[in-house]
Amino acid sequence: MFSGLVFCVDCGSKMNYGSTNNYKPQQAFFDCSLHWKDKEKCNTHYIRESVLERLVLHHIQRVTEYILHHRDYFVSAMGQQMWLESTEKIQISRKKLERNQKRIAELKRLFIKIYEDNAAGRLSDERFDMMSQSYEAE
Ligand SMILES: [Zn+2]
């Protein structure tokens, strides 16, 4: 469940998931990947998965309890956060729309140009087909 999400408190390296040869869930653990590469650079950091699960569960319970005791503040703070995120997403989408509209206008100009070049004999039919298909696909 925590694989890839656990990092060493001292060196920041990823902590690798491990277990014993006779796998038993209670023996599964995480240890510092840098410690295994170079024991001089980071002292061993190790935590059993079951201990980590208990700590995370305890934290979730504390956060949930806090939310229940401060419901109005939490609803207000989350509403504000969601509003900020949606505003940011709208701005990103508007910029993307603007970029795409500019590119569509450019593609129309390019299409007219290759059509005229083809009609004037400056662009072969083969090249025209290739370019027009490419612009059309884009
Ligand atoms: Zn470490």
Backbone and ligand atoms as CSV (ligand in chain L), in Angstrom:
chain,resi,resn,atom,element,x,y,z
A,1,MET,N,N,0.821,-1.193,0.000
A,1,MET,CA,C,0.000,0.000,0.000
A,1,MET,C,C,0.869,1.262,0.000
A,2,PHE,N,N,2.037,1.233,0.663
A,2,PHE,CA,C,2.880,2.422,0.759
A,2,PHE,C,C,4.087,2.376,-0.168
A,3,SER,N,N,4.196,1.340,-0.957
A,3,SER,CA,C,5.353,1.192,-1.835
A,3,SER,C,C,5.506,2.409,-2.744
A,4,GLY,N,N,6.715,3.004,-2.737
A,4,GLY,CA,C,6.982,4.183,-3.552
A,4,GLY,C,C,6.589,5.487,-2.882
A,5,LEU,N,N,6.023,5.419,-1.690
A,5,LEU,CA,C,5.542,6.627,-1.006
A,5,LEU,C,C,6.326,6.947,0.264
A,6,VAL,N,N,7.291,6.080,0.612
A,6,VAL,CA,C,7.986,6.243,1.882
A,6,VAL,C,C,9.414,6.726,1.607
A,7,PHE,N,N,9.811,7.815,2.316
A,7,PHE,CA,C,11.128,8.398,2.122
A,7,PHE,C,C,11.866,8.493,3.459
A,8,CYS,N,N,13.186,8.365,3.386
A,8,CYS,CA,C,14.038,8.414,4.577
A,8,CYS,C,C,13.988,9.809,5.190
A,9,VAL,N,N,13.819,9.879,6.493
A,9,VAL,CA,C,13.701,11.165,7.173
A,9,VAL,C,C,15.020,11.950,7.135
A,10,ASP,N,N,16.172,11.275,7.087
A,10,ASP,CA,C,17.463,11.963,7.115
A,10,ASP,C,C,17.982,12.341,5.737
A,11,CYS,N,N,17.970,11.405,4.791
A,11,CYS,CA,C,18.605,11.677,3.497
A,11,CYS,C,C,17.595,11.936,2.381
A,12,GLY,N,N,16.323,11.649,2.597
A,12,GLY,CA,C,15.298,11.900,1.585
A,12,GLY,C,C,15.201,10.829,0.522
A,13,SER,N,N,16.042,9.799,0.615
A,13,SER,CA,C,15.995,8.717,-0.378
A,13,SER,C,C,14.726,7.891,-0.211
A,14,LYS,N,N,14.369,7.255,-1.300
A,14,LYS,CA,C,13.214,6.370,-1.257
A,14,LYS,C,C,13.511,5.198,-0.328
A,15,MET,N,N,12.511,4.754,0.370
A,15,MET,CA,C,12.686,3.579,1.208
A,15,MET,C,C,12.085,2.395,0.468
A,16,ASN,N,N,12.896,1.348,0.374
A,16,ASN,CA,C,12.477,0.159,-0.364
A,16,ASN,C,C,11.645,-0.776,0.500
A,17,TYR,N,N,10.675,-1.374,-0.177
A,17,TYR,CA,C,9.831,-2.358,0.497
A,17,TYR,C,C,10.580,-3.681,0.514
A,18,GLY,N,N,10.508,-4.372,1.634
A,18,GLY,CA,C,11.179,-5.662,1.722
A,18,GLY,C,C,10.422,-6.609,2.623
A,19,SER,N,N,10.764,-7.858,2.462
A,19,SER,CA,C,10.156,-8.867,3.332
A,19,SER,C,C,11.146,-10.016,3.492
A,20,THR,N,N,10.862,-10.890,4.380
A,20,THR,CA,C,11.735,-12.037,4.607
A,20,THR,C,C,11.442,-13.117,3.567
A,21,ASN,N,N,12.296,-14.121,3.516
A,21,ASN,CA,C,12.083,-15.209,2.551
A,21,ASN,C,C,10.754,-15.928,2.773
A,22,ASN,N,N,10.436,-16.200,4.024
A,22,ASN,CA,C,9.138,-16.804,4.342
A,22,ASN,C,C,8.176,-15.665,4.642
A,23,TYR,N,N,7.620,-15.071,3.565
A,23,TYR,CA,C,6.848,-13.846,3.705
A,23,TYR,C,C,5.716,-13.985,4.718
A,24,LYS,N,N,5.768,-13.112,5.709
A,24,LYS,CA,C,4.672,-12.966,6.659
A,24,LYS,C,C,4.373,-11.475,6.705
A,25,PRO,N,N,3.107,-11.104,6.556
A,25,PRO,CA,C,2.771,-9.668,6.504
A,25,PRO,C,C,3.357,-8.863,7.667
A,26,GLN,N,N,3.423,-9.445,8.845
A,26,GLN,CA,C,3.912,-8.697,10.009
A,26,GLN,C,C,5.413,-8.434,9.931
A,27,GLN,N,N,6.112,-9.129,9.010
A,27,GLN,CA,C,7.559,-8.937,8.906
A,27,GLN,C,C,7.948,-8.002,7.766
A,28,ALA,N,N,6.987,-7.589,6.959
A,28,ALA,CA,C,7.298,-6.691,5.844
A,28,ALA,C,C,7.797,-5.358,6.391
A,29,PHE,N,N,8.703,-4.721,5.664
A,29,PHE,CA,C,9.335,-3.501,6.179
A,29,PHE,C,C,9.745,-2.578,5.037
A,30,PHE,N,N,10.139,-1.372,5.389
A,30,PHE,CA,C,10.750,-0.418,4.465
A,30,PHE,C,C,12.102,-0.046,5.051
A,31,ASP,N,N,13.118,0.048,4.170
A,31,ASP,CA,C,14.403,0.561,4.640
A,31,ASP,C,C,15.028,1.476,3.597
A,32,CYS,N,N,15.937,2.336,4.073
A,32,CYS,CA,C,16.520,3.398,3.245
A,32,CYS,C,C,17.341,2.808,2.097
A,33,SER,N,N,17.045,3.243,0.868
A,33,SER,CA,C,17.766,2.718,-0.299
A,33,SER,C,C,19.207,3.220,-0.334
A,34,LEU,N,N,19.455,4.441,0.143
A,34,LEU,CA,C,20.826,4.970,0.160
A,34,LEU,C,C,21.678,4.189,1.156
A,35,HIS,N,N,21.109,3.791,2.257
A,35,HIS,CA,C,21.847,3.012,3.243
A,35,HIS,C,C,22.390,1.734,2.609
A,36,TRP,N,N,21.590,1.119,1.744
A,36,TRP,CA,C,22.043,-0.122,1.109
A,36,TRP,C,C,23.115,0.122,0.070
A,37,LYS,N,N,23.101,1.293,-0.563
A,37,LYS,CA,C,24.133,1.610,-1.557
A,37,LYS,C,C,25.438,2.000,-0.878
A,38,ASP,N,N,25.337,2.838,0.171
A,38,ASP,CA,C,26.529,3.351,0.843
A,38,ASP,C,C,26.202,3.583,2.319
A,39,LYS,N,N,26.631,2.679,3.145
A,39,LYS,CA,C,26.294,2.741,4.571
A,39,LYS,C,C,26.899,3.958,5.278
A,40,GLU,N,N,27.923,4.572,4.645
A,40,GLU,CA,C,28.547,5.766,5.221
A,40,GLU,C,C,27.643,6.997,5.051
A,41,LYS,N,N,26.895,7.033,3.968
A,41,LYS,CA,C,26.107,8.232,3.640
A,41,LYS,C,C,24.813,8.347,4.443
A,42,CYS,N,N,24.244,7.217,4.835
A,42,CYS,CA,C,23.021,7.282,5.633
A,42,CYS,C,C,22.981,6.089,6.579
A,43,ASN,N,N,22.745,6.387,7.837
A,43,ASN,CA,C,22.586,5.291,8.797
A,43,ASN,C,C,21.312,4.542,8.468
A,44,THR,N,N,21.250,3.341,8.878
A,44,THR,CA,C,20.087,2.541,8.528
A,44,THR,C,C,18.799,3.139,9.098
A,45,HIS,N,N,17.831,3.245,8.212
A,45,HIS,CA,C,16.501,3.652,8.640
A,45,HIS,C,C,15.537,2.588,8.194
A,46,TYR,N,N,14.758,2.173,9.117
A,46,TYR,CA,C,13.969,0.976,8.926
A,46,TYR,C,C,12.655,1.141,9.661
A,47,ILE,N,N,11.577,0.702,9.028
A,47,ILE,CA,C,10.287,0.711,9.729
A,47,ILE,C,C,9.471,-0.478,9.226
A,48,ARG,N,N,8.853,-1.164,10.144
A,48,ARG,CA,C,7.977,-2.271,9.745
A,48,ARG,C,C,6.718,-1.699,9.108
A,49,GLU,N,N,6.216,-2.401,8.107
A,49,GLU,CA,C,5.010,-1.945,7.428
A,49,GLU,C,C,3.838,-1.856,8.408
A,50,SER,N,N,3.751,-2.810,9.327
A,50,SER,CA,C,2.634,-2.803,10.281
A,50,SER,C,C,2.686,-1.565,11.181
A,51,VAL,N,N,3.908,-1.118,11.547
A,51,VAL,CA,C,4.052,0.075,12.374
A,51,VAL,C,C,3.632,1.303,11.559
A,52,LEU,N,N,4.077,1.345,10.307
A,52,LEU,CA,C,3.700,2.448,9.423
A,52,LEU,C,C,2.184,2.513,9.252
A,53,GLU,N,N,1.557,1.364,9.050
A,53,GLU,CA,C,0.092,1.312,8.907
A,53,GLU,C,C,-0.596,1.875,10.149
A,54,ARG,N,N,-0.099,1.490,11.322
A,54,ARG,CA,C,-0.702,1.989,12.567
A,54,ARG,C,C,-0.535,3.503,12.683
A,55,LEU,N,N,0.666,4.012,12.332
A,55,LEU,CA,C,0.922,5.458,12.414
A,55,LEU,C,C,0.026,6.235,11.449
A,56,VAL,N,N,-0.120,5.719,10.241
A,56,VAL,CA,C,-0.952,6.402,9.243
A,56,VAL,C,C,-2.417,6.366,9.665
A,57,LEU,N,N,-2.871,5.219,10.151
A,57,LEU,CA,C,-4.247,5.114,10.629
A,57,LEU,C,C,-4.494,6.100,11.770
A,58,HIS,N,N,-3.556,6.191,12.708
A,58,HIS,CA,C,-3.674,7.120,13.827
A,58,HIS,C,C,-3.766,8.564,13.314
A,59,HIS,N,N,-2.934,8.883,12.327
A,59,HIS,CA,C,-2.953,10.234,11.766
A,59,HIS,C,C,-4.299,10.523,11.086
A,60,ILE,N,N,-4.798,9.558,10.317
A,60,ILE,CA,C,-6.106,9.735,9.652
A,60,ILE,C,C,-7.199,9.960,10.694
A,61,GLN,N,N,-7.143,9.204,11.780
A,61,GLN,CA,C,-8.140,9.367,12.846
A,61,GLN,C,C,-8.056,10.745,13.487
A,62,ARG,N,N,-6.817,11.244,13.708
A,62,ARG,CA,C,-6.643,12.576,14.306
A,62,ARG,C,C,-7.171,13.661,13.366
A,63,VAL,N,N,-6.880,13.529,12.073
A,63,VAL,CA,C,-7.350,14.520,11.099
A,63,VAL,C,C,-8.875,14.491,11.017
A,64,THR,N,N,-9.443,13.288,10.983
A,64,THR,CA,C,-10.901,13.146,10.918
A,64,THR,C,C,-11.556,13.754,12.155
A,65,GLU,N,N,-10.963,13.488,13.314
A,65,GLU,CA,C,-11.481,14.050,14.565
A,65,GLU,C,C,-11.431,15.580,14.529
A,66,TYR,N,N,-10.309,16.113,14.031
A,66,TYR,CA,C,-10.164,17.569,13.914
A,66,TYR,C,C,-11.256,18.137,13.009
A,67,ILE,N,N,-11.484,17.458,11.879
A,67,ILE,CA,C,-12.503,17.917,10.921
A,67,ILE,C,C,-13.886,17.917,11.586
A,68,LEU,N,N,-14.188,16.858,12.325
A,68,LEU,CA,C,-15.496,16.761,12.967
A,68,LEU,C,C,-15.688,17.851,14.025
A,69,HIS,N,N,-14.611,18.223,14.718
A,69,HIS,CA,C,-14.702,19.256,15.748
A,69,HIS,C,C,-14.701,20.675,15.172
A,70,HIS,N,N,-14.183,20.826,13.978
A,70,HIS,CA,C,-14.086,22.157,13.357
A,70,HIS,C,C,-14.718,22.105,11.968
A,71,ARG,N,N,-15.910,21.520,11.911
A,71,ARG,CA,C,-16.565,21.256,10.635
A,71,ARG,C,C,-16.739,22.519,9.791
A,72,ASP,N,N,-17.265,23.590,10.392
A,72,ASP,CA,C,-17.528,24.814,9.628
A,72,ASP,C,C,-16.246,25.391,9.033
A,73,TYR,N,N,-15.184,25.427,9.862
A,73,TYR,CA,C,-13.913,25.939,9.370
A,73,TYR,C,C,-13.400,25.061,8.228
A,74,PHE,N,N,-13.505,23.738,8.402
A,74,PHE,CA,C,-13.020,22.799,7.383
A,74,PHE,C,C,-13.784,22.980,6.073
A,75,VAL,N,N,-15.112,23.075,6.171
A,75,VAL,CA,C,-15.933,23.254,4.958
A,75,VAL,C,C,-15.540,24.561,4.263
A,76,SER,N,N,-15.349,25.616,5.042
A,76,SER,CA,C,-14.961,26.907,4.474
A,76,SER,C,C,-13.577,26.820,3.815
A,77,ALA,N,N,-12.618,26.218,4.531
A,77,ALA,CA,C,-11.250,26.109,3.998
A,77,ALA,C,C,-11.216,25.250,2.735
A,78,MET,N,N,-11.953,24.147,2.734
A,78,MET,CA,C,-11.974,23.275,1.555
A,78,MET,C,C,-12.677,23.959,0.387
A,79,GLY,N,N,-13.758,24.694,0.696
A,79,GLY,CA,C,-14.459,25.435,-0.352
A,79,GLY,C,C,-13.535,26.459,-1.002
A,80,GLN,N,N,-12.770,27.168,-0.163
A,80,GLN,CA,C,-11.807,28.161,-0.659
A,80,GLN,C,C,-10.746,27.482,-1.526
A,81,GLN,N,N,-10.241,26.343,-1.038
A,81,GLN,CA,C,-9.211,25.602,-1.778
A,81,GLN,C,C,-9.740,25.127,-3.134
A,82,MET,N,N,-10.957,24.589,-3.137
A,82,MET,CA,C,-11.551,24.100,-4.391
A,82,MET,C,C,-11.797,25.250,-5.353
A,83,TRP,N,N,-12.208,26.404,-4.819
A,83,TRP,CA,C,-12.429,27.576,-5.661
A,83,TRP,C,C,-11.120,28.024,-6.305
A,84,LEU,N,N,-10.042,28.054,-5.496
A,84,LEU,CA,C,-8.736,28.446,-6.032
A,84,LEU,C,C,-8.279,27.480,-7.116
A,85,GLU,N,N,-8.442,26.178,-6.867
A,85,GLU,CA,C,-8.025,25.170,-7.843
A,85,GLU,C,C,-8.841,25.283,-9.129
A,86,SER,N,N,-10.161,25.492,-8.982
A,86,SER,CA,C,-10.987,25.586,-10.188
A,86,SER,C,C,-10.657,26.861,-10.967
A,87,THR,N,N,-10.387,27.969,-10.254
A,87,THR,CA,C,-9.993,29.214,-10.924
A,87,THR,C,C,-8.692,29.016,-11.694
A,88,GLU,N,N,-7.747,28.329,-11.038
A,88,GLU,CA,C,-6.471,28.050,-11.695
A,88,GLU,C,C,-6.667,27.162,-12.927
A,89,LYS,N,N,-7.517,26.149,-12.803
A,89,LYS,CA,C,-7.784,25.251,-13.931
A,89,LYS,C,C,-8.436,26.000,-15.082
A,90,ILE,N,N,-9.358,26.922,-14.752
A,90,ILE,CA,C,-10.021,27.715,-15.794
A,90,ILE,C,C,-8.990,28.578,-16.527
A,91,GLN,N,N,-8.067,29.198,-15.759
A,91,GLN,CA,C,-7.035,30.035,-16.390
A,91,GLN,C,C,-6.145,29.195,-17.305
A,92,ILE,N,N,-5.768,28.005,-16.839
A,92,ILE,CA,C,-4.928,27.115,-17.657
A,92,ILE,C,C,-5.682,26.713,-18.920
A,93,SER,N,N,-6.966,26.375,-18.777
A,93,SER,CA,C,-7.771,25.975,-19.935
A,93,SER,C,C,-7.935,27.131,-20.922
A,94,ARG,N,N,-8.126,28.351,-20.409
A,94,ARG,CA,C,-8.261,29.520,-21.291
A,94,ARG,C,C,-6.987,29.739,-22.107
A,95,LYS,N,N,-5.829,29.610,-21.429
A,95,LYS,CA,C,-4.552,29.788,-22.135
A,95,LYS,C,C,-4.379,28.716,-23.210
A,96,LYS,N,N,-4.760,27.502,-22.872
A,96,LYS,CA,C,-4.648,26.395,-23.830
A,96,LYS,C,C,-5.586,26.630,-25.014
A,97,LEU,N,N,-6.804,27.099,-24.732
A,97,LEU,CA,C,-7.767,27.398,-25.792
A,97,LEU,C,C,-7.226,28.490,-26.721
A,98,GLU,N,N,-6.634,29.530,-26.104
A,98,GLU,CA,C,-6.049,30.633,-26.877
A,98,GLU,C,C,-4.943,30.118,-27.802
A,99,ARG,N,N,-4.055,29.282,-27.240
A,99,ARG,CA,C,-2.952,28.700,-28.033
A,99,ARG,C,C,-3.507,27.873,-29.186
A,100,ASN,N,N,-4.514,27.048,-28.889
A,100,ASN,CA,C,-5.087,26.184,-29.921
A,100,ASN,C,C,-5.783,26.995,-31.010
A,101,GLN,N,N,-6.479,28.068,-30.615
A,101,GLN,CA,C,-7.142,28.923,-31.619
A,101,GLN,C,C,-6.117,29.590,-32.535
A,102,LYS,N,N,-4.982,30.028,-31.957
A,102,LYS,CA,C,-3.911,30.628,-32.769
A,102,LYS,C,C,-3.346,29.595,-33.745
A,103,ARG,N,N,-3.159,28.387,-33.249
A,103,ARG,CA,C,-2.602,27.336,-34.108
A,103,ARG,C,C,-3.587,26.972,-35.224
A,104,ILE,N,N,-4.871,26.933,-34.922
A,104,ILE,CA,C,-5.876,26.627,-35.952
A,104,ILE,C,C,-5.856,27.707,-37.037
A,105,ALA,N,N,-5.750,28.979,-36.618
A,105,ALA,CA,C,-5.680,30.078,-37.592
A,105,ALA,C,C,-4.421,29.940,-38.453
A,106,GLU,N,N,-3.299,29.557,-37.798
A,106,GLU,CA,C,-2.047,29.366,-38.525
A,106,GLU,C,C,-2.170,28.205,-39.515
A,107,LEU,N,N,-2.807,27.122,-39.080
A,107,LEU,CA,C,-2.986,25.964,-39.964
A,107,LEU,C,C,-3.830,26.326,-41.183
A,108,LYS,N,N,-4.845,27.175,-40.991
A,108,LYS,CA,C,-5.675,27.615,-42.125
A,108,LYS,C,C,-4.820,28.385,-43.128
A,109,ARG,N,N,-3.965,29.286,-42.609
A,109,ARG,CA,C,-3.070,30.056,-43.494
A,109,ARG,C,C,-2.114,29.121,-44.239
A,110,LEU,N,N,-1.543,28.164,-43.504
A,110,LEU,CA,C,-0.610,27.216,-44.121
A,110,LEU,C,C,-1.311,26.383,-45.195
A,111,PHE,N,N,-2.542,25.996,-44.918
A,111,PHE,CA,C,-3.287,25.172,-45.869
A,111,PHE,C,C,-3.534,25.955,-47.160
A,112,ILE,N,N,-3.924,27.217,-47.003
A,112,ILE,CA,C,-4.144,28.074,-48.187
A,112,ILE,C,C,-2.841,28.225,-48.975
A,113,LYS,N,N,-1.734,28.423,-48.227
A,113,LYS,CA,C,-0.422,28.616,-48.870
A,113,LYS,C,C,-0.018,27.372,-49.671
A,114,ILE,N,N,-0.153,26.186,-49.097
A,114,ILE,CA,C,0.263,24.988,-49.847
A,114,ILE,C,C,-0.692,24.736,-51.018
A,115,TYR,N,N,-1.948,25.113,-50.848
A,115,TYR,CA,C,-2.902,24.953,-51.948
A,115,TYR,C,C,-2.485,25.852,-53.123
A,116,GLU,N,N,-2.143,27.112,-52.786
A,116,GLU,CA,C,-1.719,28.052,-53.827
A,116,GLU,C,C,-0.398,27.624,-54.462
A,117,ASP,N,N,0.552,27.159,-53.633
A,117,ASP,CA,C,1.843,26.682,-54.155
A,117,ASP,C,C,1.637,25.486,-55.076
A,118,ASN,N,N,0.724,24.604,-54.701
A,118,ASN,CA,C,0.434,23.427,-55.524
A,118,ASN,C,C,-0.209,23.853,-56.842
A,119,ALA,N,N,-1.154,24.793,-56.749
A,119,ALA,CA,C,-1.845,25.266,-57.956
A,119,ALA,C,C,-0.880,25.974,-58.904
A,120,ALA,N,N,0.115,26.681,-58.326
A,120,ALA,CA,C,1.085,27.407,-59.148
A,120,ALA,C,C,2.221,26.496,-59.622
A,121,GLY,N,N,2.220,25.236,-59.191
A,121,GLY,CA,C,3.257,24.293,-59.629
A,121,GLY,C,C,4.531,24.358,-58.800
A,122,ARG,N,N,4.525,25.104,-57.707
A,122,ARG,CA,C,5.718,25.207,-56.847
A,122,ARG,C,C,5.798,24.060,-55.831
A,123,LEU,N,N,4.696,23.308,-55.703
A,123,LEU,CA,C,4.651,22.199,-54.742
A,123,LEU,C,C,4.019,20.992,-55.449
A,124,SER,N,N,4.734,19.864,-55.408
A,124,SER,CA,C,4.232,18.671,-56.111
A,124,SER,C,C,2.934,18.167,-55.469
A,125,ASP,N,N,2.161,17.431,-56.264
A,125,ASP,CA,C,0.912,16.857,-55.735
A,125,ASP,C,C,1.193,15.927,-54.562
A,126,GLU,N,N,2.301,15.195,-54.675
A,126,GLU,CA,C,2.680,14.255,-53.605
A,126,GLU,C,C,2.954,15.005,-52.298
A,127,ARG,N,N,3.747,16.081,-52.400
A,127,ARG,CA,C,4.047,16.902,-51.209
A,127,ARG,C,C,2.768,17.551,-50.666
A,128,PHE,N,N,1.948,18.037,-51.571
A,128,PHE,CA,C,0.699,18.668,-51.155
A,128,PHE,C,C,-0.157,17.678,-50.363
A,129,ASP,N,N,-0.287,16.445,-50.886
A,129,ASP,CA,C,-1.078,15.425,-50.182
A,129,ASP,C,C,-0.521,15.149,-48.790
A,130,MET,N,N,0.806,14.981,-48.731
A,130,MET,CA,C,1.439,14.687,-47.436
A,130,MET,C,C,1.206,15.829,-46.443
A,131,MET,N,N,1.467,17.069,-46.879
A,131,MET,CA,C,1.344,18.213,-45.975
A,131,MET,C,C,-0.106,18.474,-45.576
A,132,SER,N,N,-0.999,18.365,-46.562
A,132,SER,CA,C,-2.401,18.636,-46.238
A,132,SER,C,C,-2.951,17.595,-45.267
A,133,GLN,N,N,-2.522,16.326,-45.441
A,133,GLN,CA,C,-2.967,15.291,-44.481
A,133,GLN,C,C,-2.428,15.568,-43.088
A,134,SER,N,N,-1.175,16.018,-43.040
A,134,SER,CA,C,-0.552,16.327,-41.748
A,134,SER,C,C,-1.278,17.496,-41.058
A,135,TYR,N,N,-1.548,18.568,-41.822
A,135,TYR,CA,C,-2.274,19.712,-41.258
A,135,TYR,C,C,-3.694,19.308,-40.857
A,136,GLU,N,N,-4.337,18.508,-41.696
A,136,GLU,CA,C,-5.698,18.073,-41.415
A,136,GLU,C,C,-5.748,17.253,-40.123
A,137,ALA,N,N,-4.765,16.368,-39.969
A,137,ALA,CA,C,-4.716,15.532,-38.754
A,137,ALA,C,C,-4.501,16.401,-37.502
A,138,GLU,N,N,-3.617,17.396,-37.668
A,138,GLU,CA,C,-3.342,18.268,-36.513
A,138,GLU,C,C,-4.572,19.077,-36.155
L,1,ZN,ZN,ZN,18.477,7.542,4.395
